[in-house]
Every structure is written in C-alpha cells, then in structure tokens.
Amino acid sequence: MSSTSVKTFAHSDPGASALSGTAGSQLAIVKTCLVDGRGAGAVATLVVAAGIATANYAAGHPFAVGSVGLFAGATPVELNGEKRILSVSTTAVTFAAPGVADGAATGSITSKLAAAGWQQLYAGTNLAALKPSVVEATGCVLRIDDTGALNARVRAFEAMTDVSSGVGLTPLESQVAGGLYWPKSSSANATARPWIVIADERGFY
C-alpha cells in the first residue's frame, strides 16, 4: 500500500460540500470522495527546497493537512502524481519531494483533491452505482439512492445492468424493503451536518 492510498475527507476541508437533510447531499459527497475528486485548478508556482515542494495558488486550493493532492503537468516529473499534503496556508501547500533538486518546476501545472479511485458504473437523478476499480476488490457494486431528505438508501449487487437493475442483491427485499439506511439529518432542511470520509480503492468508512 502506498503512502497516499488511504485518503481522508471532511466537512471542514476548504470548499467541501455540505451534508444536509436534502435530496442528493450525501451522494454528492460520496461521489466526490470516491470517484471525482474536486477543486481542479492551476498551480501558480511549484518550488522545491531541501526536499519539500511548495505549491502556490492565485485563488486558493481545496486541501487540508493530511489530504492527498493529484498534481500533473510539472517538470521534473517526480513532482506529479498523488502527494500527501504536509502543511497549508490560504494560498499555498507543501508536500515531500525527496530526491528532487532544489528549484522551480516548469510546465502548465495543475492540481486537485484526489479521489479514492472508485468508478461510477451508472447514474440517475440522485442515484448512483459505484464500484471499486482495483482487481483485488470483490467486484460487487454499491447502489446509493439519495432521493430522500433524511436518509439515503443503500444496497449491494454482485453485478448491475443499469442504475436500478442487477443480480445478487443484498439485503433482499424480504429482509429490508428498499435497502439499508444511511442517515443524513434529523430534519429535512439545508442545515449543514458534520461528516468525515476515510477511503481507499477497496472500501470506505
């Protein structure tokens, strides 16, 4: 397992989505953390000194200490890829750059908050079927129905053919009609609730 495999996300991260008692709020967070990442933008400068790279931004960034950034477009190429963020300020972040010579990187450098590496197989309005992308995982599919206000409904399939159909359903309809419950809020309103996600390419909490 690499040092960036496990990723953490929280409501307190800069620009993080809000979890609330509204349809779609939980699915938006799960998709961002597992599949899409967020906060893609240009890096103004990227400078290495004594094995530490400092990325500077003109208009802020999406990172917190401990989060993982995905950097691209830099020369030397060792500065690209997933990097664990060591420190942050309003307009800058740092990460380890062992073995990279001191100096300013060149290129059209970009970064974003890295996702955990899942894939979305199917989607609908506030619906999604998500699957781990690594071959070591089970291959099963997680279906999330976030059309309700207070709870999302979740269930697993061995395989799916669209966002609502598949085989190997669990739990069975006779066990829990509509699937298990993922609570979002005790009230059907837009009041933000705290949340945290810890994830890798196989699972998440």
C-alpha positions in Angstrom: 0.0 0.0 0.0 1.4 3.4 -1.0 1.6 6.3 1.4 -1.3 8.0 -0.4 -3.6 5.0 -0.7 -5.8 5.9 2.3 -7.5 9.3 1.8 -9.4 11.4 4.3 -12.1 14.0 3.6 -14.1 16.1 6.0 -16.7 18.8 6.1 -14.0 21.2 7.4 -11.9 20.9 4.2 -11.8 24.1 2.1 -14.7 24.2 -0.3 -16.2 20.9 1.0 -19.8 20.0 0.1 -22.4 20.3 2.9 -24.3 17.2 4.2 -27.9 18.1 5.0 -31.4 16.9 5.1 -31.9 17.5 1.3 -32.0 15.0 -1.6 -28.6 14.4 -3.2 -26.4 15.9 -0.5 -24.9 12.6 0.7 -24.4 11.2 -2.8 -22.6 14.3 -3.9 -20.1 13.9 -1.0 -19.6 10.2 -1.7 -19.0 10.7 -5.4 -16.5 13.5 -4.8 -14.5 11.4 -2.3 -14.6 8.1 -4.1 -14.8 8.9 -7.8 -14.3 12.5 -8.9 -12.1 14.5 -6.5 -12.6 18.2 -6.7 -11.0 21.6 -6.7 -9.1 21.2 -10.0 -7.1 24.3 -10.9 -3.8 25.8 -11.9 -0.8 25.9 -9.7 0.8 29.4 -10.0 4.3 28.2 -8.9 5.8 25.0 -7.6 9.2 25.3 -5.9 11.4 22.7 -4.3 13.8 23.4 -1.4 15.5 20.8 0.8 13.2 18.0 -0.3 10.0 19.9 0.3 7.8 21.2 -2.6 5.7 24.3 -2.1 2.7 24.9 -4.4 1.4 28.4 -4.6 -2.1 29.4 -5.8 -3.5 32.6 -7.0 -7.1 31.8 -5.9 -6.9 29.3 -3.0 -7.0 25.5 -3.1 -9.1 22.5 -1.8 -6.5 20.9 0.6 -6.2 20.3 4.3 -3.3 18.9 6.2 -3.2 15.1 5.5 -5.3 15.2 2.4 -3.9 13.9 -0.9 -3.4 16.1 -3.9 -3.1 14.9 -7.5 -0.5 17.0 -9.3 0.1 17.0 -13.1 2.0 18.9 -15.8 5.1 19.6 -13.8 8.8 19.1 -14.8 10.6 17.4 -13.2 8.0 14.6 -13.4 8.7 13.4 -9.9 6.5 16.2 -8.7 3.5 14.7 -10.5 1.1 12.2 -9.1 -0.6 11.8 -5.7 1.1 13.7 -2.9 0.2 13.8 0.8 -0.2 17.4 1.9 2.1 18.3 4.8 1.1 21.9 5.5 -1.4 24.5 4.2 -1.9 28.2 4.2 -4.6 30.2 2.4 -2.7 30.2 -0.9 -0.1 27.5 -0.6 0.5 23.9 0.4 3.6 21.7 0.8 4.4 18.1 0.2 7.5 15.9 0.3 9.7 15.8 -2.8 12.6 13.5 -1.8 15.4 13.3 -4.4 14.2 16.3 -6.4 16.7 19.1 -6.9 16.1 22.5 -5.5 14.5 25.0 -7.8 11.2 26.0 -9.6 9.3 23.4 -11.6 8.2 24.3 -15.1 5.1 23.4 -17.2 1.4 24.0 -17.0 0.9 22.6 -13.6 -2.5 21.6 -12.2 -3.7 20.0 -9.0 -6.9 18.7 -7.5 -8.1 16.9 -4.4 -7.5 13.2 -5.3 -10.4 10.7 -5.1 -10.1 7.2 -3.7 -10.1 5.5 -7.1 -13.6 4.1 -7.4 -15.7 4.1 -10.6 -19.3 5.1 -11.3 -21.0 2.5 -13.5 -24.4 4.0 -13.7 -26.2 7.2 -12.6 -29.6 8.7 -12.4 -31.2 11.7 -10.6 -29.7 11.4 -7.1 -28.9 7.7 -7.8 -25.5 6.1 -8.5 -24.0 2.6 -8.8 -20.4 2.7 -7.7 -17.7 0.0 -7.8 -14.1 -0.3 -6.5 -11.7 -0.1 -9.5 -8.9 -2.5 -8.3 -8.9 -6.1 -9.4 -8.3 -7.2 -5.8 -11.7 -6.0 -4.7 -14.8 -8.2 -4.8 -16.2 -6.7 -7.9 -19.6 -6.1 -6.2 -21.5 -2.8 -6.9 -22.9 -0.4 -4.3 -26.2 1.3 -5.2 -27.0 4.6 -3.5 -30.4 6.1 -3.6 -30.3 9.6 -2.2 -33.7 10.8 -3.4 -34.9 11.2 0.1 -34.3 14.0 2.6 -33.4 12.4 5.9 -31.7 9.1 4.8 -30.1 7.7 1.7 -30.9 4.0 0.9 -28.1 1.6 0.0 -27.8 -2.0 -1.1 -25.2 -4.1 -2.9 -25.3 -6.2 -6.1 -23.0 -8.8 -7.4 -23.4 -7.1 -10.8 -25.7 -4.4 -12.3 -27.0 -3.7 -15.8 -28.3 -0.2 -15.1 -28.7 2.1 -12.1 -31.7 0.1 -10.7 -31.2 -3.5 -12.0 -28.8 -6.2 -11.2 -28.2 -9.7 -9.8 -27.1 -10.9 -6.3 -29.0 -8.3 -4.3 -28.2 -7.8 -0.6 -30.1 -7.2 1.6 -33.0 -9.0 -0.1 -36.2 -7.0 -0.4 -37.8 -9.5 2.0 -35.1 -8.6 4.6 -35.1 -4.8 4.4 -37.5 -3.3 1.9 -35.8 -0.6 -0.1 -32.3 -1.3 1.3 -30.4 -0.2 4.3 -30.5 3.4 5.7 -27.7 5.9 5.7 -28.8 8.8 8.0 -28.1 12.3 6.8 -30.0 14.6 9.1 -32.8 14.6 11.7 -34.5 17.4 9.9 -35.5 17.9 6.3 -33.7 21.2 5.8 -30.4 22.6 4.4 -28.7 22.9 7.8 -25.2 21.5 7.4 -24.1 18.5 9.4 -20.5 17.4 10.2 -19.1 14.5 8.2 -15.9 12.6 7.6 -14.9 10.0 4.9 -11.9 7.7 5.1 -11.4 5.7 1.9 -9.1 3.8 -0.4 -9.6 2.0 -3.7 -11.3 -1.0 -2.0 -13.6 0.4 0.7 -14.6 3.4 2.7 -15.9 4.5 6.1 
